[in-house]
Structure formats: C-alpha cells, structure tokens
Amino acid sequence: SVVKITCVMCSLLLFGGLAAGIVGMIFVLLKVAARYPDKQRLTGEEFFLDGSKTPPMDKEPTVDLSIIIPAYNEEQRCEWLFMTAHCFLDVLSYEIIVVDDGSRDNTADVAVHFAKKRKLANLRILQLIRNRGKGGAVRMGMLSARGKQLLMADADAATDIRDLPKLLTKLREIETAMYGLVVGSRAHLVNDAVATRSFFRTILMYGFHFLVSFLCVKTIKDTQCGFKLFTRETALQLFNRMHIERWAFDVELLYIAECLKIPVAEVPVNWKEVDGSKVDPLLDAIQMARDLLRIRALYMLSLWSL
C-alpha cells in the first residue's frame, strides 16, 4: 500500500540520515585528531627578542623559577605584573618569559622598554608570529623556560603574586619523583562571584563546572585560575601532550595529569576582577563546551594518545 511504502521510505531516509551523521561525526573526529600537538615553531620563534636562542626543555634547569606570562594585546596591563614580580622575587634566581601571542598592539614593545629601563636581563620576550590562543602561548613559553619550577601567571595580575610561596610550599609537599602540579584556586570565592555576576554569567559558570567535573576533571574545583605551578618534568610531560590551545587548555592539562597519576593539589589564592578581559561569555562558553567534548571523546577513543 501507499502508506506502507511511505513508512519504509521514511525509515530508510531516517536511518540513512543517522548513518550519514555517524559517518560525518567519525570523519570530523578523525580529522580533528589526526594532527599531533602543534609544537612547531615558525621562523623567528626560536629566538627571544633580545636575540638569544630559546633553550631546549630537556636541558638541566639553570634558574629556580620561570614565570610564563601569555599576553595578547596587553600593553595597558602587563607592566604592573613585571613590577610586582621583580619587587617580590629578589630572593630567588628566576626569569620572566612574556609570550606575545601575535598581539596587534605594542605589548612586545612595552615589555622590551620595561626590561631596558630597569636593566633586567632576566625578563625575556618571545614573540609569536601568529595568534595561537592562550594555551598555545603558554606552551611555547613553557618549552622555552630554564626554571626548575615553572609558574603560569596571567598578564592582568588578577592573582596576587605574593601567594606564590604557598604554591611552592605545597609543591614541595606533594612532589614525587620530580613530578607535581599545584593549582591556584578561587573556589573559596564562588559565593562572592555569584553575588556580583549577572544571572547569565552565573548559569554559564555552573554549567561549565558541571561539564568539567562530568567529562574530564573530578579532583580540582577551579580548573581555570591562571596561576599554576609545575615542576620542570611535569611541564615537559603535559605541554608536549596538550592539544587544546584555546581557553579549555587548563582542563586538558589537568585531565592528562590525572591520567598519568601526577600529584596535583589545589591552594586558595587571593584574586580580584580586573577590567579588560578578552573572554566573550557566550562564544567562548560554546567553544569551551566543544573542547571539553573533544578532550573526553578523543582520549577515550585513543585518537589522542597519552
């Protein structure tokens, strides 16, 4: 009958569409997963702006601490962090590596001027030819560092650099066979954040935290604080494996650390909201949700390897 033929045709179309969708999803996953982590330096990125060559990460450390500051269009904000760090860190042998992530403003020039004005040989600027994203910039800085411990810090200095000793102490407590990672945490400030944020941003915050916990990282409450301290060996293992280069890269780092059984701890830090954020609440939330699904699916299917 006509009804039966119509039902059969609809069923074929339905299952054909599902099959095409599955094939298309597999194709997309394979295409996304085919590339290895993008660690390739473009011409010129193997040198700091002072002309010195970036050292290989597998060399022995020559300073106690490297501070990696990813910077994209930060000419108005980054000098404050340089001043704070240099005033506070006189007791350590250290270096600061500013990674200019393809900025369109004068971020690199501001950093160079500050280094010359203060005669600071330990402030180095690595200028990337193209914008890689925050995760990509942090990776290039980490793989160019000379420190025994490596600190990731945001250019806006939202986290108080004076909290660094707490992270160093905790790292010494948990370090095992040269491995360890300490995460600065704003989890204790969540109630204050809810009180001051819009309802929409609060919904996005809770939704993101749920997805992170459900899909990827269960042991850390605040994965996104830009204040993390790594041992040199930990940074080498994590950043050489990391694929995500945008905002969700922190989650992938912690996911890899959990899978590799690297000791991880969370330490409360002082943090303040700073104007000038580059985050778009809606668009970046969509991208981060997509990246969380990529992390879970591609590692689970062994398309990305540990």
N, C-alpha and C positions, 0 to 999 in steps of 0.2 A: 504494500500500500504506500501511498504518498507520505503518510505520517511516519511509517517505519523507515522509509528511505531517508526522509528528512532527519530523523533521530540519528541514524547511522552516520550521515554526512556531518551532522553537528558533533557527534562523538569523535569522528576522525579529525575534524578541524580542531576540536578541543585538545585531543591527545597529541596531534601534530604540533599545535602551538606550545604545549607543555614541553614536548621533546625538543623543539627548536629553542625554547627558553633555557632548558637544561644544557643543551649543547653550547648555546651562546654564553651561558654563565661559566661553563668549563673553559671555553675559549678565552674569555676575559681573564679568568683566574690564571690560566697558563701564560697568557700574555703578560700579565702583571708580575707573575712570579718568575718569569724567565730571566729577568735581569738580576744580576748579583748586586749587592750593596754598592752604591755609587761612591767609591773612594778615590776615583781617578782625579788627579789634579790637572787643571788646564794650564796652558803655558803661562808662566809667571807666578802661579800659585805655589810653586816650590820654594819661593823666597819671601821673606818678610820685607816690608817697605824700606828697612834700613840696609837691604842688600844681603843680609845673612841668610844662609840656607836653612830651611826647616829640617830639624834633626829627625832621624827615623825613630819611631816609637819603641823599637826593640832595643835601643841603646840604654845603658845604665843611666839612672837619673843623676842630674848634676845640681839640682836645687831641691829644697824641701817641698816647695809648694808651687804649683802652676794654677793661676786663676784664668779661666777661659770666659771671655765676655762676648757673646754673639751680639752684633749690632747692625741694625738695619734702619737707616735714616734716624740716627740718634745724636746728631750734632748738638742738640739742645740739652741732652740729659747725661751723656756719658762722662763728662769731665768731673762731675760730682763724685762718681764712684771711684775714679782714679785717685782723687784727692783723699777720699776716706780710706781707701785701701792702703795707700802709701803711708799715711799718717799712722795707721794702726799696725802695720805688718813689719815694722822695723826690726822686730826680734827674730824674724825668720829669713832664711835665704829663699827668695821667691822670684817669680816672673809673672807679669800680667800679659796675656795674649788677647788683643782685641781682634775679633774676626769681623771685618767689614763685609757683610753679606750682600754684595752688589748694590750698595746704597746709591740713591740718586742725589743725596745731599753731600755735605762736606764732612761726614763722620770720620773718614780716614785722616783728613787734613787736621781736624780738631785734635785727634789723638796724637798725630805726629808733632803738632805745635806744642801740646802739653808736655810730651816727652823731651823735646828740645829745650823748652823753657825751664823745666825742672831738672834737666840733665840726667834723665832716667834711662840708663842702659837696659834696665830690666822690664821696660814697657815696650812690647813688640806689637806691630800691626801686620796682620795678614789680610790682604785684600783679595776677595774672591771676584772672579771675572763676571760670573752670573749669580743671580739670587738662587740659593739652594733651599732656603727655608731655615728656620731656627735650628732644627735638628741637624741639617746638613752643615750649617756653620759651626755648631758645637763639635760635631765630629771632626771637621778639618782642624779646629783648634786643639782638640784633644790629641790628635795624631801628629801634632807639631810641637807638643809640650816636652819639657825636660824635667818635670817635677816628680818627686816620689809620691806625693798625693796631688790630686787634680780636682779643683773646685770649679763647678759651673755656676756662674752668677749672672743675673740679668743686668743690662746696662742702666736700667732705671733706678737701681739700688733700692728696690722696694723691700728687700730683706736686709736687715741690719748686719753689716759685715762683722760687727762685734760679737755676733753669735757663732762665728767660726770656731772658737775654742771648744764650744760644746760639741760640735761635729767632730773635731779632731779627737777629743776625749772618747767619744762613743766609737769612733773608728778603731782606736787602739783596743777598745774592749772587745769588739766583735771580730777583728781581723783574724783570719785563719789561713795559713799557708799563703800569705801575701794577698789574699782576696778579702774585699769588704766594700760596702757601699752604705753611706749614711744620707738620708733624705731629710732636708729641712721641711717642716710641716706647719701648715696653717690650720690644721683640723680643729685646734682649740679655739679658733676664731670664727668658726662656722656660724654660730648664733649671731655674732655681730654682723657678719656678712649678710645674713638673711634679713636682718633689721634694716640695713641700709640699701640693699639692692632692690630693683624692681621685681615685680611678681614674675615677669617673663624670664629674667636672668636667673632667678631662684629656681624656677622649673627646669631650665637648661642645666643648672649646676647639679641638681639632684638626679636628673636623668643621666647626665654624663657619669656621675659617680656610680650609679646603678650599673650602667653598661660596663664600666671598667671592672667593677667587682664581679659581675656575672660572667664576663667573657675572658678577662685577661689576668688581673692582679688582685689577689684577695688579701694580701698581708699588709698593704700600705693604704692609709686613709687619704693622704694627699699626694697624688702622683705628679701634680703639675707645678708645684713650687719650683721656681728656677734657682734653687740653691741646693746643690747636691755635691757630695764629696766622695771621690773614688780613690782607691789605691791604683797605682800605675798598672798593675797586672789586670785589675778589674776593668779599667777603661779600655785597655788593649783588647780584651776579650769581647766586651759589649759593643764597642763602637765599630769593630771590624765585622760584626754580625748584623748590625742595625740596618733596616731597610727604609723605615719611615723617616722622612726628612722635614715634615711639617709639624704642626702643634702636638700631635699624638706620639711623638718620638719618645717622650719620657715613659709612656706606658709600655712601649716595646722594650725599652732598656730594662725596665723592672720585670717584665714578663720573661725576658731572656735570663736575667739574674736568678729568678725563681726556678726556672727550668734547669739551670746549671748549678743550683744549690749554693749560690754565692751568698754569704751572710749579708743581710740587709736590715737596717734599723731606721727608725723614724724619730726625729728630735724636734720638739716645738721651737719655733723661731719667732722673733719679732718681725712683723710685716706691716706695711702700710700701702694703701692705694695711691698710685702715682698717675697723674694725668698723662695722656699721650699714648695709651695702649694701642697696639696695632691689631688687636683682636676684633673681628666682626662677630658679634654674638650669634647671629643666625647662620651665616655662611660657614664660619669656622666650626660651629657645632655640627653642621651637616658633614663637613669634611672629616672631622674627628670621629664621628659615628661610623662613617665609611671605613676609616683607617682602623678602628677597633675591630670591625668585622674582618678586615683583611688580615690583621695580626692573628686573630683566632683561627680563621679558616685556612690560611696558607701554611701556618706552622702545623696545624692539626693534620693537614693533608700531605705534610712533608714537602710542600712545594718551596718553602723557605726552610733552610736547614739550620740547626743549631751547631 
